Amino acid sequence: MKIKDLPKSDRPREKLIAKGAENLKDSELLAILLRTGKAGKNVIEIASQILSKYSKKRLLQMTYDDLSKISGIDSAKATTLLAAFELSKRALEVNDTNLPVINTARDAAAQLSDMRDLKKEHFVALYLNAKNQLVHKETISMGTLNANLVHPREVFEPALKHSAAQIIAAHNHPSGDPKPSEDDIELTKRLTDAGKMMGIEIMDHVIVSKNSHFSFKEEKLL
């Protein structure tokens, strides 16, 4: 059903005018910003679908590229959303004071607790700003129980995207033993060398297991 086929009282814009923005659902507010739908889906359906997949907080953190990849959001919609989000954050004086600070391997391990019980190796990168605040976390690859192939390009691309100053590499050992393998040591060296060329420091490589963790930095392997 198209928006124009809805009763006027159910159309987001008309509802806002009649009842005030505070009385609209999240999907209706987002629909107003998106303005139009696409073939086969009206704008409210698209807005509802987006909010079912991404939290409002996550949307506020998205970049232009992130938004453009969402079905139903073209360049014009992405820029409109970014402008609205930025204005909202400025009005609320939103800043980075609530971002987690990572100074130690223990701090990093706390951000990786969801990896401890995984049955396969996952390689994750934690991206930090110059204040050691976590600005982004991304799963780079998922491997088998004993192998994980990671290319430096895949690790550093998000760092550039999120203007990270430092990276903490991390992965899990489903075996329960967090000690690094020769492959882990070689990977760390490749990432460190790549980081030096790009001016982005590999701050640490943390390996987590079910009950413990290993830090390359603390063990002076970095």
C-alpha positions, 0 to 999 in steps of 0.5 A: 500500500502506498502512503497516499492510499493511507488515511490522512490521519495515518500518514507520517507528515499529516500525523506530525502536524496534527499530533506533534512529533512526540506522538509519532513512532520511530518508524514514522519519524524515520519515514519523514526523513526518508520521504519516499519508498521504493518499488514494492515498499512504501516509506514506512515499511522501509523505515520499519525494516531499517529499525528492525535491523539497526538500533537508533544508536547504531544509526547515529554512528553510521557514515555515508558509506554505511547508510548508502549500503542499506536497501532503500537509502540512496545518496539523497536520503543518506545525506539527509539522515546524516545532516539530521543526525549531526544536528541532533548530536550537536543540539544534545552536545553529544561527544565522545566522553562515554566511549570505552577507554582501553589502556590494558589487555584486560580492558580489551578482553572485556570488549571481547567477552562475546568471543570466548565461547565461539567454536571457530576462530574469529579475528576482530579489530578494535579501533581506538582514537588518540585518547585510547577510546574505542570508536569502532569494533569490527569482525575481520574474518571467521576461520576454522578451529585452527586457522584464520587468514587475515589480510592487512588491507582488511584490517586497516581499511576500517581504521581509515574510515573511522579515523582511528589512531591505533588498533588492537588486533584480537582473536579467539582460541576455541582450544582453550589455550590462549598462547600464540601459534607461529602463524599468530606471531607472523600475522602480528609482525605483518600487521605491525609492519603495515601499521608503521607504513601507514602511521597507525599503531598496532597497540596490542594483539590479544588472544582470548580463550574461555577463561583467560587471555594473552597479550603480545604487548604484555609478553613483550612480543610486540 
